[in-house]
Amino acid sequence: MKKIVSWLLIFAFGAILFAGCTPTEKEGTSGGVDTELSGKIVIAGSTSVQPLSEELVAGFLERYPNVTVEVQGGGSSVGIKSAYEKICDIGAASRALKEEEKGYELNNCFIS
């Protein structure tokens, strides 16, 4: 359970970082829904993390309905490589980086 909560926090934090700052009140915002924020976020990687990613995306889209979020599987290696190659915005991994991946200089956060 602790690991699930940790991943939930990681992805929620990542989604907020990619979406930008969100003031409490501004033009285009009503009832906690931001209609000004738009764009696309792609999350790729770990298939074991994918269901959690999809749940987080559902909550995120309730607040930011004009943002498109695409969640793709493929495995941790795919997520790490796709983030490095800028194919995706968030590379989901359910493992630590391998030695050969550490040179990618990715921003990462691991909670064990």
OpenMM code with the backbone's topology and positions (N, CA, C; nanometers):
from openmm import Vec3, app, unit

residues = "MET LYS LYS ILE VAL SER TRP LEU LEU ILE PHE ALA PHE GLY ALA ILE LEU PHE ALA GLY CYS THR PRO THR GLU LYS GLU GLY THR SER GLY GLY VAL ASP THR GLU LEU SER GLY LYS ILE VAL ILE ALA GLY SER THR SER VAL GLN PRO LEU SER GLU GLU LEU VAL ALA GLY PHE LEU GLU ARG TYR PRO ASN VAL THR VAL GLU VAL GLN GLY GLY GLY SER SER VAL GLY ILE LYS SER ALA TYR GLU LYS ILE CYS ASP ILE GLY ALA ALA SER ARG ALA LEU LYS GLU GLU GLU LYS GLY TYR GLU LEU ASN ASN CYS PHE ILE SER".split()
positions = [
    Vec3(0.0821, -0.1192, 0.0000),
    Vec3(0.0000, 0.0000, 0.0000),
    Vec3(0.0873, 0.1268, 0.0000),
    Vec3(0.1955, 0.1241, 0.0787),
    Vec3(0.2845, 0.2397, 0.0867),
    Vec3(0.3452, 0.2697, -0.0502),
    Vec3(0.3790, 0.1635, -0.1252),
    Vec3(0.4395, 0.1828, -0.2563),
    Vec3(0.3384, 0.2459, -0.3530),
    Vec3(0.2123, 0.2053, -0.3467),
    Vec3(0.1085, 0.2610, -0.4343),
    Vec3(0.0895, 0.4092, -0.4042),
    Vec3(0.0835, 0.4429, -0.2774),
    Vec3(0.0670, 0.5839, -0.2387),
    Vec3(0.1871, 0.6645, -0.2857),
    Vec3(0.3073, 0.6074, -0.2742),
    Vec3(0.4272, 0.6764, -0.3192),
    Vec3(0.4215, 0.7055, -0.4682),
    Vec3(0.3829, 0.6053, -0.5478),
    Vec3(0.3730, 0.6253, -0.6933),
    Vec3(0.2643, 0.7269, -0.7269),
    Vec3(0.1544, 0.7219, -0.6529),
    Vec3(0.0480, 0.8187, -0.6751),
    Vec3(0.1002, 0.9605, -0.6564),
    Vec3(0.1760, 0.9813, -0.5516),
    Vec3(0.2323, 1.1141, -0.5252),
    Vec3(0.3322, 1.1546, -0.6326),
    Vec3(0.4139, 1.0604, -0.6787),
    Vec3(0.5113, 1.0905, -0.7830),
    Vec3(0.4409, 1.1364, -0.9098),
    Vec3(0.3402, 1.0620, -0.9539),
    Vec3(0.2721, 1.0974, -1.0778),
    Vec3(0.1894, 1.2247, -1.0643),
    Vec3(0.1281, 1.2446, -0.9494),
    Vec3(0.0526, 1.3678, -0.9290),
    Vec3(0.1468, 1.4879, -0.9346),
    Vec3(0.2622, 1.4761, -0.8704),
    Vec3(0.3602, 1.5835, -0.8730),
    Vec3(0.4092, 1.6073, -1.0155),
    Vec3(0.4374, 1.4992, -1.0892),
    Vec3(0.4829, 1.5117, -1.2277),
    Vec3(0.3800, 1.5781, -1.3158),
    Vec3(0.2544, 1.5405, -1.2983),
    Vec3(0.1479, 1.6001, -1.3788),
    Vec3(0.1363, 1.7496, -1.3517),
    Vec3(0.1500, 1.7871, -1.2266),
    Vec3(0.1428, 1.9298, -1.1921),
    Vec3(0.2606, 2.0048, -1.2524),
    Vec3(0.3800, 1.9449, -1.2465),
    Vec3(0.4973, 2.0096, -1.3044),
    Vec3(0.4806, 2.0340, -1.4536),
    Vec3(0.4287, 1.9339, -1.5263),
    Vec3(0.4133, 1.9476, -1.6704),
    Vec3(0.2971, 2.0388, -1.7067),
    Vec3(0.2009, 2.0504, -1.6179),
    Vec3(0.0850, 2.1335, -1.6483),
    Vec3(0.1094, 2.2803, -1.6150),
    Vec3(0.2045, 2.3075, -1.5294),
    Vec3(0.2332, 2.4459, -1.4928),
    Vec3(0.1670, 2.4843, -1.3625),
    Vec3(0.1880, 2.6073, -1.3232),
    Vec3(0.1309, 2.6567, -1.1984),
    Vec3(-0.0185, 2.6786, -1.2135),
    Vec3(-0.0899, 2.6569, -1.1054),
    Vec3(-0.2345, 2.6704, -1.1103),
    Vec3(-0.2835, 2.7591, -0.9965),
    Vec3(-0.3019, 2.8874, -1.0219),
    Vec3(-0.3549, 2.9751, -0.9183),
    Vec3(-0.4970, 2.9345, -0.8818),
    Vec3(-0.5404, 2.9730, -0.7608),
    Vec3(-0.6722, 2.9316, -0.7161),
    Vec3(-0.7846, 3.0014, -0.7915),
    Vec3(-0.7679, 3.1242, -0.8273),
    Vec3(-0.8709, 3.1970, -0.9006),
    Vec3(-0.8086, 3.2753, -1.0145),
    Vec3(-0.8630, 3.2633, -1.1316),
    Vec3(-0.8193, 3.3422, -1.2457),
    Vec3(-0.9264, 3.3357, -1.3530),
    Vec3(-0.9144, 3.4197, -1.4498),
    Vec3(-1.0097, 3.4173, -1.5595),
    Vec3(-1.0032, 3.2808, -1.6269),
    Vec3(-1.1173, 3.2212, -1.6545),
    Vec3(-1.1233, 3.0895, -1.7167),
    Vec3(-1.1348, 2.9773, -1.6153),
    Vec3(-1.1312, 3.0108, -1.4853),
    Vec3(-1.1402, 2.9102, -1.3813),
    Vec3(-1.2742, 2.9248, -1.3098),
    Vec3(-1.3456, 2.8156, -1.2980),
    Vec3(-1.4709, 2.8182, -1.2220),
    Vec3(-1.4899, 2.6840, -1.1544),
    Vec3(-1.5187, 2.6889, -1.0260),
    Vec3(-1.5459, 2.5673, -0.9509),
    Vec3(-1.4310, 2.4671, -0.9517),
    Vec3(-1.3075, 2.5150, -0.9519),
    Vec3(-1.1940, 2.4247, -0.9506),
    Vec3(-1.1590, 2.3669, -1.0863),
    Vec3(-1.2274, 2.4106, -1.1920),
    Vec3(-1.1986, 2.3628, -1.3274),
    Vec3(-1.1276, 2.4731, -1.4038),
    Vec3(-1.0118, 2.4421, -1.4587),
    Vec3(-0.9328, 2.5389, -1.5340),
    Vec3(-0.9558, 2.5149, -1.6826),
    Vec3(-1.0273, 2.6063, -1.7457),
    Vec3(-1.0582, 2.5912, -1.8878),
    Vec3(-0.9559, 2.6591, -1.9781),
    Vec3(-0.8594, 2.7313, -1.9187),
    Vec3(-0.7567, 2.7971, -1.9992),
    Vec3(-0.6407, 2.7040, -2.0295),
    Vec3(-0.6064, 2.6186, -1.9378),
    Vec3(-0.4930, 2.5293, -1.9556),
    Vec3(-0.5243, 2.4270, -2.0642),
    Vec3(-0.4343, 2.4142, -2.1595),
    Vec3(-0.4544, 2.3166, -2.2667),
    Vec3(-0.3183, 2.2626, -2.3093),
    Vec3(-0.3213, 2.1621, -2.3903),
    Vec3(-0.1985, 2.1010, -2.4391),
    Vec3(-0.2086, 1.9507, -2.4326),
    Vec3(-0.0955, 1.8847, -2.4467),
    Vec3(-0.0927, 1.7395, -2.4471),
    Vec3(0.0227, 1.6898, -2.3606),
    Vec3(-0.0040, 1.5867, -2.2811),
    Vec3(0.0958, 1.5199, -2.1989),
    Vec3(0.0947, 1.3732, -2.2398),
    Vec3(0.2125, 1.3168, -2.2627),
    Vec3(0.2234, 1.1752, -2.2955),
    Vec3(0.3020, 1.1070, -2.1838),
    Vec3(0.2420, 1.0012, -2.1286),
    Vec3(0.3055, 0.9196, -2.0255),
    Vec3(0.3275, 0.7819, -2.0873),
    Vec3(0.4487, 0.7311, -2.0826),
    Vec3(0.4783, 0.5999, -2.1404),
    Vec3(0.5646, 0.5207, -2.0441),
    Vec3(0.5498, 0.3888, -2.0499),
    Vec3(0.6393, 0.3053, -1.9713),
    Vec3(0.5738, 0.1885, -1.9035),
    Vec3(0.6087, 0.1702, -1.7798),
    Vec3(0.5756, 0.0522, -1.7013),
    Vec3(0.4281, 0.0143, -1.7106),
    Vec3(0.4039, -0.1090, -1.7514),
    Vec3(0.2653, -0.1561, -1.7595),
    Vec3(0.2087, -0.1844, -1.6209),
    Vec3(0.2943, -0.2096, -1.5222),
    Vec3(0.2432, -0.2299, -1.3868),
    Vec3(0.2003, -0.0981, -1.3234),
    Vec3(0.2551, 0.0124, -1.3696),
    Vec3(0.2193, 0.1449, -1.3189),
    Vec3(0.1054, 0.2055, -1.4016),
    Vec3(0.0805, 0.1516, -1.5196),
    Vec3(-0.0184, 0.2087, -1.6119),
    Vec3(-0.1576, 0.2261, -1.5513),
    Vec3(-0.2122, 0.1279, -1.4786),
    Vec3(-0.3454, 0.1505, -1.4187),
    Vec3(-0.3477, 0.2686, -1.3222),
    Vec3(-0.2419, 0.2862, -1.2460),
    Vec3(-0.2338, 0.4000, -1.1542),
    Vec3(-0.2242, 0.5306, -1.2320),
    Vec3(-0.1449, 0.5295, -1.3394),
    Vec3(-0.1331, 0.6487, -1.4244),
    Vec3(-0.2694, 0.6878, -1.4792),
    Vec3(-0.3456, 0.5893, -1.5242),
    Vec3(-0.4778, 0.6170, -1.5814),
    Vec3(-0.5730, 0.6744, -1.4778),
    Vec3(-0.5649, 0.6266, -1.3541),
    Vec3(-0.6479, 0.6815, -1.2464),
    Vec3(-0.6093, 0.8266, -1.2164),
    Vec3(-0.4808, 0.8539, -1.2117),
    Vec3(-0.4345, 0.9906, -1.1876),
    Vec3(-0.4756, 1.0842, -1.3005),
    Vec3(-0.4678, 1.0354, -1.4225),
    Vec3(-0.5082, 1.1156, -1.5384),
    Vec3(-0.6567, 1.1497, -1.5292),
    Vec3(-0.7394, 1.0541, -1.4896),
    Vec3(-0.8834, 1.0793, -1.4774),
    Vec3(-0.9101, 1.1942, -1.3802),
    Vec3(-0.8425, 1.1945, -1.2666),
    Vec3(-0.8578, 1.3039, -1.1699),
    Vec3(-0.8043, 1.4352, -1.2230),
    Vec3(-0.6920, 1.4296, -1.2910),
    Vec3(-0.6314, 1.5492, -1.3488),
    Vec3(-0.7251, 1.6115, -1.4525),
    Vec3(-0.7860, 1.5283, -1.5362),
    Vec3(-0.8734, 1.5793, -1.6425),
    Vec3(-1.0024, 1.6398, -1.5896),
    Vec3(-1.0433, 1.6013, -1.4711),
    Vec3(-1.1609, 1.6650, -1.4106),
    Vec3(-1.1319, 1.8128, -1.3854),
    Vec3(-1.0110, 1.8440, -1.3481),
    Vec3(-0.9734, 1.9826, -1.3197),
    Vec3(-0.9289, 2.0564, -1.4462),
    Vec3(-0.8671, 1.9843, -1.5408),
    Vec3(-0.8124, 2.0451, -1.6622),
    Vec3(-0.8693, 1.9752, -1.7856),
    Vec3(-0.9951, 1.9984, -1.8169),
    Vec3(-1.0611, 1.9250, -1.9260),
    Vec3(-1.0077, 1.9553, -2.0654),
    Vec3(-0.9363, 2.0641, -2.0841),
    Vec3(-0.8843, 2.0978, -2.2169),
    Vec3(-0.7435, 2.0446, -2.2418),
    Vec3(-0.6924, 1.9661, -2.1485),
    Vec3(-0.5618, 1.9025, -2.1653),
    Vec3(-0.5858, 1.7597, -2.2142),
    Vec3(-0.5070, 1.7174, -2.3108),
    Vec3(-0.5131, 1.5798, -2.3589),
    Vec3(-0.3985, 1.5035, -2.2948),
    Vec3(-0.4301, 1.3897, -2.2346),
    Vec3(-0.3263, 1.3067, -2.1737),
    Vec3(-0.3364, 1.1670, -2.2328),
    Vec3(-0.2241, 1.1206, -2.2846),
    Vec3(-0.2178, 0.9873, -2.3453),
    Vec3(-0.1287, 0.8993, -2.2580),
    Vec3(-0.1813, 0.7837, -2.2170),
    Vec3(-0.1057, 0.6896, -2.1350),
    Vec3(-0.0743, 0.5668, -2.2200),
    Vec3(0.0548, 0.5347, -2.2295),
    Vec3(0.0994, 0.4204, -2.3090),
    Vec3(0.1803, 0.3269, -2.2203),
    Vec3(0.1734, 0.1974, -2.2491),
    Vec3(0.2530, 0.0975, -2.1772),
    Vec3(0.3852, 0.0769, -2.2476),
    Vec3(0.4316, -0.0457, -2.2457),
    Vec3(0.5549, -0.0806, -2.3155),
    Vec3(0.6651, -0.1291, -2.2240),
    Vec3(0.6539, -0.1037, -2.0967),
    Vec3(0.7560, -0.1459, -2.0015),
    Vec3(0.8425, -0.0310, -1.9529),
    Vec3(0.9093, -0.0537, -1.8421),
    Vec3(0.9936, 0.0493, -1.7809),
    Vec3(1.1029, 0.0978, -1.8745),
    Vec3(1.1678, 0.0051, -1.9467),
    Vec3(1.2753, 0.0452, -2.0384),
    Vec3(1.2234, 0.1390, -2.1462),
    Vec3(1.1031, 0.1111, -2.1962),
    Vec3(1.0418, 0.1974, -2.2980),
    Vec3(1.0149, 0.3357, -2.2393),
    Vec3(0.9634, 0.3412, -2.1168),
    Vec3(0.9357, 0.4700, -2.0529),
    Vec3(1.0612, 0.5526, -2.0342),
    Vec3(1.1674, 0.4892, -1.9876),
    Vec3(1.2923, 0.5608, -1.9643),
    Vec3(1.3509, 0.6100, -2.0965),
    Vec3(1.3569, 0.5221, -2.1950),
    Vec3(1.4139, 0.5599, -2.3248),
    Vec3(1.3283, 0.6670, -2.3932),
    Vec3(1.1957, 0.6536, -2.3848),
    Vec3(1.1063, 0.7513, -2.4479),
    Vec3(1.1193, 0.8885, -2.3840),
    Vec3(1.1387, 0.8929, -2.2527),
    Vec3(1.1594, 1.0219, -2.1854),
    Vec3(1.2920, 1.0826, -2.2299),
    Vec3(1.3952, 1.0007, -2.2383),
    Vec3(1.5265, 1.0479, -2.2827),
    Vec3(1.5214, 1.1013, -2.4255),
    Vec3(1.4483, 1.0323, -2.5137),
    Vec3(1.4390, 1.0727, -2.6538),
    Vec3(1.3308, 1.1781, -2.6775),
    Vec3(1.2674, 1.2226, -2.5688),
    Vec3(1.1616, 1.3245, -2.5734),
    Vec3(1.0416, 1.2810, -2.6576),
    Vec3(1.0173, 1.1496, -2.6587),
    Vec3(0.8993, 1.0947, -2.7245),
    Vec3(0.7793, 1.1093, -2.6304),
    Vec3(0.8058, 1.1059, -2.5008),
    Vec3(0.7000, 1.1241, -2.4017),
    Vec3(0.7441, 1.2307, -2.3016),
    Vec3(0.6478, 1.2821, -2.2264),
    Vec3(0.6760, 1.3839, -2.1252),
    Vec3(0.7128, 1.3213, -1.9908),
    Vec3(0.6478, 1.2084, -1.9594),
    Vec3(0.6711, 1.1371, -1.8342),
    Vec3(0.7015, 0.9925, -1.8683),
    Vec3(0.8170, 0.9447, -1.8276),
    Vec3(0.8542, 0.8049, -1.8472),
    Vec3(0.8311, 0.7297, -1.7177),
    Vec3(0.7328, 0.6409, -1.7170),
    Vec3(0.6992, 0.5650, -1.5967),
    Vec3(0.7880, 0.4414, -1.5876),
    Vec3(0.8468, 0.4189, -1.4726),
    Vec3(0.9313, 0.3017, -1.4504),
    Vec3(0.9011, 0.2434, -1.3129),
    Vec3(0.8960, 0.1133, -1.3073),
    Vec3(0.8715, 0.0473, -1.1788),
    Vec3(0.9997, -0.0182, -1.1284),
    Vec3(1.1112, 0.0349, -1.1716),
    Vec3(1.2420, -0.0145, -1.1290),
    Vec3(1.3412, 0.1012, -1.1299),
    Vec3(1.4545, 0.0784, -1.0667),
    Vec3(1.5619, 0.1782, -1.0679),
    Vec3(1.6271, 0.1789, -1.2060),
    Vec3(1.6957, 0.2880, -1.2372),
    Vec3(1.7670, 0.2964, -1.3639),
    Vec3(1.8803, 0.1941, -1.3689),
    Vec3(1.8978, 0.1342, -1.4856),
    Vec3(2.0117, 0.0456, -1.5086),
    Vec3(2.1348, 0.1333, -1.5276),
    Vec3(2.2536, 0.0741, -1.5134),
    Vec3(2.3780, 0.1503, -1.5269),
    Vec3(2.3832, 0.2277, -1.6582),
    Vec3(2.3468, 0.1618, -1.7687),
    Vec3(2.3547, 0.2274, -1.8997),
    Vec3(2.2516, 0.3397, -1.9161),
    Vec3(2.1482, 0.3424, -1.8311),
    Vec3(2.0458, 0.4471, -1.8380),
    Vec3(2.0813, 0.5677, -1.7513),
    Vec3(2.1732, 0.5523, -1.6600),
    Vec3(2.2080, 0.6607, -1.5678),
    Vec3(2.2724, 0.7787, -1.6386),
    Vec3(2.3298, 0.7580, -1.7550),
    Vec3(2.3899, 0.8667, -1.8317),
    Vec3(2.2882, 0.9515, -1.9060),
    Vec3(2.1605, 0.9134, -1.9008),
    Vec3(2.0563, 0.9885, -1.9710),
    Vec3(2.0293, 1.1235, -1.9070),
    Vec3(2.0731, 1.1432, -1.7829),
    Vec3(2.0526, 1.2680, -1.7100),
    Vec3(1.9049, 1.3087, -1.7051),
    Vec3(1.8210, 1.2141, -1.6703),
    Vec3(1.6777, 1.2408, -1.6560),
    Vec3(1.6491, 1.2875, -1.5139),
    Vec3(1.5467, 1.3699, -1.4998),
    Vec3(1.4987, 1.4045, -1.3658),
    Vec3(1.4179, 1.2850, -1.3187),
    Vec3(1.4563, 1.2279, -1.2052),
    Vec3(1.3832, 1.1112, -1.1586),
    Vec3(1.3645, 1.1156, -1.0086),
    Vec3(1.2705, 1.0374, -0.9654),
    Vec3(1.2394, 1.0269, -0.8248),
    Vec3(1.2010, 0.8824, -0.7965),
    Vec3(1.2701, 0.8203, -0.7060),
    Vec3(1.2390, 0.6831, -0.6705),
    Vec3(1.2079, 0.6774, -0.5220),
    Vec3(1.1004, 0.6113, -0.4908),
    Vec3(1.0632, 0.5915, -0.3507),
    Vec3(1.0513, 0.4415, -0.3294),
    Vec3(1.1258, 0.3900, -0.2353),
    Vec3(1.1191, 0.2453, -0.2106),
    Vec3(1.0353, 0.2148, -0.0912),
] * unit.nanometer
topology = app.Topology()
chain = topology.addChain("A")
for resn in residues:
    res = topology.addResidue(resn, chain)
    for name in ("N", "CA", "C"):
        topology.addAtom(name, app.Element.getBySymbol(name[0]), res)
